[in-house]
Amino acid sequence: MKHTSFADWPCSIARTVDLLGDRWAPLVLRECFYGLRRFDEFQRELGIARNTLTERLRRLVADGLLEKRAYQREPMRHEYLLTEQGRDFFGVLAAMARWGDRWLAGEQGPPVLLHHACGADSHAEVVCAACGEPMRAGNTRARMGPGFPEALADRTSVRKRFS
């Protein structure tokens, strides 16, 4: 099946989905936040096929979320470390966990808690960077940004979406 690329779409959500590629990439990144670094650790914890894991790690390195570093010469073995870009992805995973905890967790509650440096168990909350109030679908709307392509901005359907 041919993969449609969203890399050039004027939408950061589409570009992020394109970069991640599939459901395995966020899980590999999750394991990095849990402290895993080595191929065998990822494979053991995720139960992922070697060829699939190899491809996901290659792509996460190529896209700048992970850095590949040798830790053994004979045989050659590598570990995978989060880059600044990869560490910045934590907020995305925390927001996904928050949604999953609310809508998918059973009666027993969330399977994993996020423990903040302040000493409290907490969860992600998306707030306005300007005023600090929560951002919700009902109080937030999309506007065309400076990177939106001018050629698309003139389309009636696009103007409706952002009006």
C-alpha positions as CSV (number, residue, x, y, z in Angstrom):
1,M,0.0,0.0,0.0
2,K,1.4,3.4,-1.0
3,H,2.0,5.9,1.8
4,T,0.6,9.4,1.2
5,S,3.0,11.9,2.6
6,F,1.7,14.8,4.7
7,A,5.2,16.4,5.1
8,D,4.3,19.4,3.0
9,W,0.7,19.9,4.1
10,P,0.1,23.3,5.8
11,C,-0.9,21.7,9.1
12,S,1.4,20.9,12.0
13,I,-0.8,18.0,13.0
14,A,-0.6,16.4,9.6
15,R,3.2,16.9,9.5
16,T,3.6,15.3,13.0
17,V,1.5,12.3,11.9
18,D,3.7,12.0,8.8
19,L,6.8,12.1,10.9
20,L,5.6,9.5,13.3
21,G,4.5,7.2,10.6
22,D,2.5,4.7,12.6
23,R,1.6,3.5,16.1
24,W,5.0,2.1,16.9
25,A,6.9,5.4,16.8
26,P,5.2,7.0,19.8
27,L,5.6,3.8,21.8
28,V,9.3,3.7,21.0
29,L,9.5,7.3,22.2
30,R,7.5,6.4,25.3
31,E,10.0,3.7,26.2
32,C,12.8,6.2,25.8
33,F,11.1,8.4,28.4
34,Y,10.9,5.4,30.6
35,G,14.7,5.1,30.3
36,L,15.2,2.4,27.6
37,R,18.0,3.0,25.2
38,R,18.9,-0.3,23.6
39,F,17.4,-2.2,20.7
40,D,17.0,-5.4,22.7
41,E,15.2,-3.5,25.5
42,F,12.8,-1.9,23.0
43,Q,12.1,-5.3,21.4
44,R,11.6,-7.1,24.7
45,E,9.3,-4.5,26.2
46,L,7.2,-3.7,23.1
47,G,7.1,-7.2,21.5
48,I,7.8,-5.5,18.2
49,A,9.3,-7.4,15.2
50,R,13.1,-6.7,14.7
51,N,12.6,-5.4,11.1
52,T,9.8,-3.0,12.2
53,L,11.8,-1.7,15.2
54,T,14.9,-1.2,13.0
55,E,12.9,0.9,10.6
56,R,11.2,3.0,13.4
57,L,14.5,3.7,15.1
58,R,16.1,4.6,11.7
59,R,13.3,7.0,11.0
60,L,13.3,8.6,14.5
61,V,17.1,9.1,14.1
62,A,16.7,10.5,10.6
63,D,14.0,12.9,11.7
64,G,16.0,14.2,14.6
65,L,14.0,12.8,17.6
66,L,16.7,10.2,18.6
67,E,20.5,10.1,18.4
68,K,22.2,6.8,17.7
69,R,25.4,6.3,19.7
70,A,27.7,3.3,19.8
71,Y,28.2,1.8,23.3
72,Q,30.1,-1.3,22.2
73,R,32.5,-1.9,19.4
74,E,32.7,-5.7,19.0
75,P,30.1,-6.6,18.1
76,M,29.0,-3.1,17.2
77,R,26.0,-2.1,19.3
78,H,24.1,1.2,19.6
79,E,21.9,3.0,22.0
80,Y,19.2,5.5,21.2
81,L,19.0,8.8,23.1
82,L,16.4,11.4,23.0
83,T,17.5,14.7,21.3
84,E,16.1,18.1,22.4
85,Q,13.4,17.6,19.7
86,G,12.7,14.1,21.1
87,R,12.5,15.4,24.7
88,D,10.1,18.1,23.5
89,F,7.7,15.4,22.3
90,F,7.0,14.5,26.0
91,G,4.1,17.0,26.1
92,V,2.4,15.2,23.2
93,L,2.7,11.8,24.9
94,A,1.5,13.3,28.2
95,A,-1.6,14.8,26.4
96,M,-2.3,11.4,24.8
97,A,-2.0,9.8,28.2
98,R,-4.4,12.3,29.7
99,W,-7.0,11.7,27.0
100,G,-6.6,7.9,27.3
101,D,-6.9,8.1,31.1
102,R,-10.1,10.0,30.8
103,W,-11.8,8.0,28.1
104,L,-10.1,4.6,28.0
105,A,-9.1,3.7,31.5
106,G,-11.3,1.2,33.3
107,E,-12.8,1.5,36.7
108,Q,-9.5,0.8,38.4
109,G,-8.1,4.1,37.0
110,P,-5.1,5.1,35.0
111,P,-2.5,2.4,34.3
112,V,0.4,4.9,34.7
113,L,0.6,8.0,36.7
114,L,2.9,11.0,35.9
115,H,4.8,12.1,39.0
116,H,5.9,15.7,38.8
117,A,9.1,17.1,40.4
118,C,6.9,19.2,42.8
119,G,6.0,15.9,44.5
120,A,2.5,15.5,43.1
121,D,1.0,12.9,40.7
122,S,-0.4,15.0,37.9
123,H,-1.6,15.0,34.3
124,A,-1.1,17.1,31.2
125,E,-3.3,20.2,30.8
126,V,-3.2,22.2,27.6
127,V,-3.3,25.9,28.6
128,C,-3.1,29.2,26.7
129,A,0.5,30.4,26.8
130,A,-0.7,34.0,27.0
131,C,-3.3,33.9,29.8
132,G,-2.9,30.4,31.4
133,E,-6.5,29.4,30.9
134,P,-7.3,25.9,29.7
135,M,-7.6,25.6,25.9
136,R,-10.7,23.7,24.9
137,A,-12.5,23.2,21.6
138,G,-15.2,25.6,22.7
139,N,-12.9,28.5,23.5
140,T,-10.3,28.1,20.8
141,R,-10.3,28.5,17.0
142,A,-7.8,28.0,14.3
143,R,-6.5,30.9,12.3
144,M,-4.1,31.0,9.3
145,G,-0.6,31.5,10.5
146,P,2.4,33.2,8.8
147,G,3.4,29.8,7.2
148,F,0.1,29.1,5.6
149,P,0.5,29.0,1.7
150,E,-0.9,32.1,0.0
151,A,-2.1,30.0,-2.9
152,L,-4.4,27.9,-0.6
153,A,-5.5,30.9,1.5
154,D,-7.5,32.3,-1.4
155,R,-9.7,29.2,-1.7
156,T,-13.3,29.6,-0.6
157,S,-13.3,26.3,1.3
158,V,-10.2,27.3,3.2
159,R,-11.5,30.8,4.0
160,K,-14.6,29.2,5.4
161,R,-12.6,26.9,7.6
162,F,-10.7,29.7,9.2
163,S,-13.4,32.4,9.4
